Amino acid sequence: MLYTYSNPSGGPIMLAIRLPTDIEARLEALAKATGRT
């Protein structure tokens, strides 16, 4: 899974992290519920 975090100096920072399936599903549900990617 690839996540993008905001960089205070302006450009995006790419960070690839591996999450357990259950945590990934919880984060996806939370993102959907709050209108975020």
C-alpha positions as MATLAB code, in Angstrom:
seq = 'MLYTYSNPSGGPIMLAIRLPTDIEARLEALAKATGRT';
ca = [
       0.000    0.000    0.000;
       1.337    3.456   -0.881;
       0.386    6.497    1.172;
       1.151   10.158    0.428;
       1.845   12.574    3.251;
       1.946   16.368    2.995;
       5.359   17.974    3.156;
       5.467   21.352    4.955;
       7.945   22.636    2.341;
       5.431   22.048   -0.451;
       6.268   18.847   -2.316;
       4.731   15.447   -1.655;
       6.617   12.782    0.269;
       5.981    9.190   -0.814;
       6.214    6.516    1.834;
       5.467    2.840    1.209;
       4.382    0.905    4.272;
       3.067   -2.604    4.711;
       0.061   -2.974    7.002;
      -1.705   -6.014    8.400;
      -4.905   -6.685    6.420;
      -7.224   -5.888    9.338;
      -5.620   -2.494    9.992;
      -5.656   -1.634    6.289;
      -9.384   -2.443    6.116;
     -10.084   -0.287    9.179;
      -8.140    2.648    7.707;
      -9.923    2.327    4.357;
     -13.324    2.325    6.117;
     -12.352    5.378    8.171;
     -11.087    7.224    5.089;
     -14.324    6.476    3.229;
     -16.451    7.573    6.200;
     -14.563   10.880    6.480;
     -14.276   11.583    2.734;
     -10.514   11.158    2.604;
      -8.227    9.128    0.390;
];
